Amino acid sequence: MKLRILSFAAVVFLILSCQGQNTKLVQTVDVNTFAEKLKSNEKPQLLDVRTPEEYSGEHIENATNVNWNSPDFAAKASRFEKTKPVFVYCKVGGRSAQAADKLAELGFKEIYNLEGGIMKWNASGKAQKTDKIIGICDQEYNELIQSSPKVMVDFNAKWCAPCQKMKPYIVKMQEELKDKIKIVQLDADENKTIVNQLELQGLPVIIIYENGKEVWRNLGYISEEDLRKHL
């Protein structure tokens, strides 16, 4: 019995020790610190851990795409130099945090994870400027939010778990409340221009407008009950 207890304690200690070690190796930093660290390193190892489709749509300059959701992530990541700093980012920070922990397990010694992902990077004004309009433009968006006395815009994404959890009751509300409020759903990946102009820093985001003026905004998951209170 004592041997079993000691064995269990040893396993727990080992797990906690590994977690503590990974925490020391991984630093989640804000946009400015991330940018400064990148600039201070010659030819930095910058990993975009989103899908190839997301990467092709936009990415930080000189980033290499190593898809976290791919079964060969570890093999591809291991090709980088483990003794040099490595920088990782995704859309909002969730996947890159997991990827950063995996890199620590693989033996990387200095790992920087971008807090808030490329959405915060873009919102900070650090994105490469482009004249290409992706999705709804600002004029069309202004027409949308003035198309009814009260309008709710739900910015979401297919990969966003909280967005998908909220989707069923938002769709239900669209029909139930159509005489009181116009509810519109916009995919953030398909409408990058307006997402960047509104400086959205995460998903999901719900914005309520009255007579074209923003009156309320929520970032992150919100329950059906709480959302209805604001409608």
Secondary structure by P-SEA (a helix, b strand, c coil): caaaaaaaaaaaaaaaaaaaaaaaacccccaaaaaaaaaacccccccccccaaaaaaccccccccccccccaaaaaaaccccccbbbbbccccaaaaaaaaaaaaacccbbbbbcccaaaaaaacccccccccccccaaaaaaaaacccbbbbbbbccccaaaaaaaaaaaaaaaaacccbbbbbbcccccaaaaaaaccccccbbbbbccccccccccccccaaaaaaac
